[in-house]
Structure formats: structure tokens, C-alpha cells
Amino acid sequence: MIKTLIKNIKVIFDKEKLTFTKYQLSKDSTRILFFFNNEDIQKGIDILKRIFGLYSISPALRTSSNIKNISDKTITVAEKILQPEDSFALRIKRSGNHDFCSQDVGREVGKNIVDHFKNLNLKVDLTNPKKKIFIEVRGDFTYIFTNIIKTDWEGLPIEYDKKIITMDIGRLGDILGGFLLMRRGCELYPILFDLTNNNDYFERWIDNWKEIFSYVPFFRFTLKKVNLQRIFDNFEDKLQEKKYLCGLCRLIRFHVISKICANLDIKIKAFSDGVNFNKMSFCNDETDLKSNALSYNFLNLPIFTPLIGLDSEEIHRFLRKISNNLKTINYCKYKPQNQDFNSVRLMDLYNSLKIDEILENETIYIEDIFIKVDKV
């Protein structure tokens, strides 16, 4: 997993056109070290904060592992943070073979800091210091830092053998559902079901996915667009029981996904659905959830519904955290009211409308869309 994380970081740096001088993994595999020119450090931090699989980031100064050098460089770092009357503490970790222990470093460096900054009237407070300086002695080199920056998402690194389909009808919840699974290490394969045939809406929809693309360690992101409106045009006027329209829409999506999966040369592990109980979309929440129980008629895949336990405030907070540029779209021209669900009747209707025949020529309603950046 660590190798995957390092690979993801390198790809995203390349994608963002950020140059680093070298990288290495600490012997105990607890630290991944990337080396930058000073002017690139802030950009590196901003990018790393968004990468899944990282818990924290610390910009550090590196020096050789002898106590004099450690002391001198720690004083250099301390000059930037210590103020008059501050209390401070050194937090020291050591690994490797040295002729000193962590306590030796603490005593020597702490004394030198107090002596060097006599005019500041500093106090050592190991319990509740106002300022902390972290010193990690690792083999031949020591890393000194004052800031532990929590990343935005933590999570797990995206792994290439964890491919899932994101079933997206145009709701922001569908994008968020996929994003939260991506945060858990899944690679997304989005399928966009278009019920509008409106180019302006679709451009906004693609813009939303471009925001997600900024998080992925790939130079190209493949979306499949399904012209669901064209499929509906083949049977909508024949459907007398409009109360089952939402349920039929779900079954068609399951069916299309099954056809797409059958023609893929990659293995799909599951698919995601943005269903929740907050009445945040045109879709009927209850019908959405119940119709998931019929997916087995078309797919032998588990369904993940990561929003099912979230309230609307939590969902909006997640969306804002992903990007302030995500846009709501008017994704359904039907907006059906008073929807009902009866599994037996729904399947009977589906079969009577001969959806199988409508879906036979998939080239009519499926196309690939690519979001990409050029390699440096």
C-alpha cells in the first residue's frame, strides 16, 4: 500500500507540474520524504493535503545527526516561532545507531535554545507548552519541524485493483457517494445517465467531474455518458402507470451498467449510489432505496450507499470541502410525483415494455468522454 501511495503522490505532482528533487521512504516506513526547492514547498503542501492515504504533513529542515548540527539547526527553526515569555518543549524521536539517546538531545538542544534566546525569558514546559519543536533523528539525518498539518481527507491510497462504477444521474449526491468510496481507496469508473439532452447542463456536469479529477492520480479520467433520454423516448408514451417511472429508471440504469460491464476489459468490484433520505433531489428517496433490491436481476455486484446515514448538513459540508465550484444541475425533465414501488409489478412493467430490445444497439446511446491533462 505504501508503494501505491508513493506512486500516487508522484503522479499527482507530475500532473500538477510540481518538481521535487528526490524522495525516499524511512527505514521504518512511517515517513515518506519528498525534497523540494524552497519556493515549491507551499505548493507541495497544498497538493499533499488533498491526497488520499496521508494523515499529516510536516515541512522540515534536514541536517546531519550529530548533536551540534542538530542544536544549530533547531535554533534556526526556533528563531521563526519563539516570542518573549513563550514556553516551549522539544518532542524528540530517534531511530538508528547513535552514541547518544533522545534525552541527551533534549538536554543539550534545550539548554542551547534557552542560552541563545536569553532576552526572550523562555520557559521549558513539557506538559502544556505554547510552542513545540519536533526533532526526529533517523539514522544519518535529522529532521526538525514545528508544524504538523492534518490532511483534508486522510483515508486510503487509491488502488488500481479496486475499480467501482459510480452511477451518476446528475445529482451531487451521486458524485459525493463515489468520492467517499474513492477516499477509501477505490478507483472510480463513472457512468453518467443523461435525462436532459441539454448541453449547458451537461457542461456543468462535466465541470463537476473535473473537480473530482483533481484528486485522482491519473492523467486521464474516463466517463461514460448514457443518453437515458433517448431510451425513455422509446417507451415513455406507452407507459400508463407513471407512478413507476422512477423505479423503471433505476432498472434501466442497472441493465445498462450490466451491458457496459460485460464489454469491459477490467474487473469491476462494485458500484455506488448516492441515495439518501434528505429529499435533496427530484428522485424519490424511498423508491431509490427499495429499487436497489432489484439490482440482482441485472448485476452480480454489491451496491455501496455511503450517504445513507448522512443528514443534509453533513452532505453539504462534504461537498463544500471537495470544492466550492460544484454546481447543481436540473438533471431530470420528468420530475415525477407520487411515485410508488411494487417489486413484482415493476418487473412486469419492465419486461412488458421490452427494454431489452431498446438496449440492443448500445452504440446509439453510449459514448466515452475523457478528462485529461498533458504530461510534462
C-alpha positions in Angstrom: 0.0 0.0 0.0 2.9 2.4 0.8 4.3 1.8 -2.7 0.9 2.6 -4.2 0.7 5.8 -2.1 4.2 6.9 -3.2 3.3 6.2 -6.8 0.1 8.2 -6.5 1.9 11.2 -5.0 4.5 11.2 -7.8 1.8 11.1 -10.5 -0.2 13.9 -8.9 2.9 16.0 -8.6 3.6 15.4 -12.2 0.0 16.1 -13.1 0.2 19.4 -11.2 3.6 20.2 -12.8 5.4 20.3 -9.4 9.0 19.3 -9.4 10.7 17.6 -6.5 14.4 16.9 -6.2 14.1 13.4 -4.8 12.1 11.2 -2.4 12.7 8.4 -0.1 11.0 6.1 2.5 12.2 6.0 6.0 13.5 2.6 7.1 10.6 2.0 9.5 8.2 3.0 6.7 6.5 5.6 8.8 7.7 8.7 6.9 7.7 9.4 3.2 10.2 12.1 2.5 9.9 14.4 -0.5 12.5 17.1 -1.1 11.6 20.4 -2.7 13.2 23.7 -3.6 12.1 26.3 -1.0 9.8 28.2 -3.4 7.9 25.0 -4.2 7.2 23.9 -0.6 3.8 25.6 -0.1 2.5 24.3 -3.4 3.6 20.8 -2.4 1.8 21.2 0.9 -1.4 22.3 -0.8 -1.3 19.3 -3.2 -0.4 16.8 -0.5 -3.3 17.9 1.7 -5.7 16.6 -0.9 -4.1 13.2 -1.5 -5.9 10.1 0.0 -3.8 8.0 2.3 -1.9 10.7 4.1 -2.6 11.6 7.7 -0.3 14.6 8.2 2.4 16.7 6.5 5.3 18.4 8.2 7.7 20.8 6.3 11.0 20.0 7.9 14.7 21.2 7.9 17.2 18.3 7.4 20.6 18.2 8.9 23.2 15.6 9.8 22.7 13.5 13.0 25.3 15.0 15.4 24.2 16.9 18.4 26.0 20.2 17.4 24.4 20.3 14.0 21.0 19.4 15.4 21.3 22.1 18.0 22.4 24.8 15.5 19.6 23.9 13.0 17.0 23.8 15.8 18.0 27.3 16.9 17.5 28.4 13.3 14.0 26.9 13.3 13.2 28.3 16.7 14.0 31.8 15.6 10.9 31.8 13.4 8.4 30.8 16.1 9.6 31.8 19.6 8.3 35.0 21.2 9.0 36.8 24.5 7.7 34.9 27.5 7.0 31.7 25.5 7.0 28.3 27.0 8.4 25.6 24.8 9.1 21.9 24.6 11.2 19.6 22.4 9.5 16.4 21.1 12.2 14.0 20.1 12.2 10.7 18.4 15.2 8.6 17.5 15.9 5.5 15.4 19.2 4.0 14.3 22.6 3.6 15.9 24.0 6.7 17.6 26.3 7.5 20.5 23.6 9.5 22.2 20.0 8.9 23.3 16.9 11.1 22.9 17.3 12.5 26.4 20.8 13.7 25.5 19.5 15.5 22.5 16.7 17.1 24.6 19.1 18.3 27.4 21.7 19.7 25.0 19.4 21.3 22.5 17.0 22.6 25.1 19.9 24.3 27.1 21.3 25.8 23.9 17.9 27.3 23.0 17.5 28.9 26.4 21.0 30.3 26.3 20.7 31.6 22.8 17.4 33.4 23.4 18.1 34.8 26.9 16.4 38.0 26.0 13.1 36.2 25.4 12.8 34.8 29.0 11.7 31.4 27.7 10.4 28.6 29.9 10.5 24.9 29.4 7.1 23.3 29.8 6.9 19.6 28.9 3.2 19.3 29.8 1.5 22.2 28.2 4.0 24.2 26.1 2.9 27.2 24.0 5.4 26.2 21.3 6.6 22.7 20.3 9.7 21.8 18.2 9.8 18.3 16.8 13.2 16.6 16.3 13.3 13.2 14.5 16.7 11.6 14.5 16.7 9.0 11.7 20.0 7.3 11.0 22.5 9.7 9.5 20.0 12.5 9.2 17.7 14.5 11.5 14.5 16.3 10.6 13.4 19.4 12.5 9.9 20.9 12.2 7.3 22.9 14.1 4.1 22.2 12.3 2.0 19.1 11.9 -0.5 19.8 9.2 -3.5 17.5 9.1 -4.6 16.5 5.6 -8.1 17.2 4.3 -9.3 13.6 3.8 -6.8 11.0 5.3 -8.4 7.8 4.0 -6.6 5.1 1.9 -4.5 5.5 -1.2 -6.4 4.8 -4.5 -5.5 1.3 -5.6 -5.8 0.2 -9.2 -7.5 -3.2 -8.5 -10.4 -1.6 -6.6 -12.4 -0.3 -9.5 -16.0 0.6 -8.8 -18.7 2.2 -11.1 -20.2 5.5 -9.9 -23.8 5.5 -11.1 -24.5 9.2 -11.6 -27.9 10.5 -12.7 -26.8 14.1 -12.3 -27.2 14.6 -8.5 -24.3 16.0 -6.5 -25.0 13.1 -4.1 -24.0 10.6 -6.7 -20.7 12.3 -7.2 -20.2 12.5 -3.4 -21.0 8.9 -3.0 -18.3 7.9 -5.4 -15.9 10.4 -3.9 -16.3 9.0 -0.4 -15.5 5.5 -1.8 -12.5 6.9 -3.6 -11.4 8.2 -0.2 -11.4 4.6 0.9 -9.0 3.5 -1.8 -11.4 2.8 -4.7 -10.8 3.8 -8.3 -13.9 5.4 -9.9 -15.4 4.5 -13.2 -18.2 7.0 -13.6 -21.3 6.3 -15.8 -23.4 9.4 -16.4 -27.0 8.8 -17.2 -28.3 11.9 -19.1 -32.0 12.7 -18.9 -31.9 16.2 -20.3 -30.1 16.3 -23.6 -29.2 19.9 -22.5 -25.7 20.9 -23.5 -25.5 23.7 -20.9 -26.4 21.3 -18.1 -24.1 18.7 -19.4 -21.1 21.1 -19.5 -21.8 21.9 -15.8 -22.0 18.2 -15.1 -18.6 17.6 -16.7 -17.2 20.6 -14.8 -18.2 18.9 -11.6 -16.3 15.8 -12.6 -13.3 17.9 -13.4 -13.3 18.9 -9.8 -13.1 15.3 -8.8 -10.4 14.7 -11.4 -8.1 17.0 -9.5 -8.0 14.3 -6.7 -7.1 11.3 -8.8 -3.6 10.0 -9.6 -4.2 9.7 -13.3 -3.6 11.8 -16.4 -6.8 10.7 -17.9 -10.3 10.2 -16.4 -12.8 8.2 -18.5 -16.5 8.9 -18.2 -19.2 7.0 -20.0 -22.2 9.1 -21.0 -25.5 7.2 -21.4 -28.3 9.0 -23.3 -31.0 7.9 -21.0 -33.4 10.4 -22.6 -33.2 8.6 -25.9 -34.0 5.3 -24.2 -37.0 6.9 -22.4 -38.3 8.2 -25.7 -38.8 4.7 -26.9 -41.3 3.7 -24.2 -42.4 6.8 -22.1 -45.6 7.4 -24.1 -46.6 3.7 -23.8 -46.3 3.8 -20.0 -49.7 4.3 -18.4 -48.6 3.8 -14.8 -46.4 6.9 -14.4 -46.0 6.2 -10.7 -43.4 3.6 -11.6 -41.3 5.9 -13.7 -38.6 6.3 -11.1 -38.4 2.6 -10.5 -38.1 1.9 -14.2 -35.4 4.5 -14.5 -33.4 2.6 -11.8 -33.9 -0.7 -13.5 -32.7 0.6 -16.9 -29.6 2.0 -15.2 -28.8 -1.4 -13.7 -29.4 -3.0 -17.1 -27.1 -0.6 -18.9 -24.4 -1.0 -16.3 -24.6 -4.8 -16.8 -24.1 -4.4 -20.5 -21.2 -2.0 -20.0 -19.5 -4.3 -17.5 -19.9 -7.2 -20.0 -17.8 -5.4 -22.5 -15.1 -4.0 -20.2 -11.6 -5.5 -20.1 -11.3 -4.5 -16.4 -12.8 -6.1 -13.4 -15.4 -4.0 -11.6 -15.8 -4.8 -7.9 -19.0 -2.9 -7.0 -21.0 0.2 -7.9 -22.0 3.3 -5.9 -25.3 5.1 -5.5 -25.9 8.5 -3.9 -29.3 7.6 -2.4 -30.0 9.3 1.0 -33.1 10.2 3.0 -32.9 14.0 2.8 -35.2 14.8 -0.1 -32.4 16.6 -1.8 -33.2 15.6 -5.4 -36.0 15.0 -7.9 -35.7 11.3 -7.2 -38.0 9.7 -4.7 -35.7 8.5 -1.8 -37.9 5.6 -0.8 -38.2 4.3 -4.4 -34.4 4.8 -4.9 -33.6 2.6 -1.9 -36.2 -0.1 -2.5 -35.3 -0.5 -6.2 -31.7 -1.3 -5.2 -33.1 -4.6 -4.0 -33.9 -5.5 -7.7 -30.3 -4.9 -8.9 -29.6 -8.7 -8.7 -31.8 -9.2 -11.7 -29.1 -7.5 -13.8 -25.9 -7.3 -11.8 -23.9 -9.6 -9.6 -22.2 -6.6 -7.9 -22.6 -5.2 -4.4 -24.1 -1.7 -4.1 -22.4 0.9 -1.8 -24.6 3.7 -0.5 -22.2 5.8 1.6 -24.6 8.7 2.0 -27.4 6.6 3.6 -26.5 7.7 7.1 -25.7 11.3 6.5 -28.0 14.3 7.0 -28.3 17.1 4.6 -25.9 19.4 6.6 -23.2 16.7 6.5 -23.7 16.1 2.8 -23.4 19.9 2.0 -20.3 20.2 4.2 -18.6 17.3 2.4 -19.5 18.9 -1.0 -18.1 22.3 0.1 -14.9 20.6 1.3 -14.4 18.9 -2.1 -14.8 22.1 -4.0 -16.7 25.4 -3.9 -17.1 25.0 -7.6 -19.5 22.1 -7.7 -22.8 23.0 -9.4 -26.3 21.7 -9.0 -28.0 20.8 -12.3 -31.6 20.4 -13.4 -31.0 16.7 -14.2 -34.5 15.3 -14.8 -37.0 16.7 -17.3 -39.8 14.5 -15.9 -39.6 15.2 -12.1 -42.4 12.6 -11.5 -44.6 13.0 -8.4 -46.4 10.4 -6.3 -44.0 7.6 -7.1 -44.8 4.1 -5.9 -42.8 0.8 -5.6 -44.0 -2.7 -6.0 -41.2 -5.1 -7.0 -43.4 -7.6 -8.8 -45.4 -5.0 -10.8 -42.2 -3.1 -11.6 -40.5 -6.1 -13.1 -43.7 -7.0 -15.0 -43.8 -3.5 -16.5 -40.1 -3.6 -17.3 -40.5 -6.8 -19.2 -43.7 -5.8 -21.0 -42.0 -2.6 -22.3 -39.3 -4.7 -24.0 -36.5 -2.7 -22.6 -34.1 -5.5 -23.7 -34.8 -4.7 -27.3 -34.3 -1.0 -26.9 -30.9 -1.6 -25.3 -29.7 -3.9 -28.0 -27.8 -1.2 -30.0 -25.7 0.4 -27.3 -23.7 2.5 -29.7 -26.7 4.7 -30.2 -26.8 5.8 -26.6 -23.4 5.3 -25.0 -20.3 7.4 -25.6 -16.9 7.9 -23.9 -15.8 11.2 -22.6 -12.3 11.9 -21.5 -11.0 14.4 -18.9 -7.2 14.7 -19.2 -4.1 16.7 -18.8 -0.9 16.5 -20.8 2.2 15.0 -19.3 5.1 17.4 -18.7 
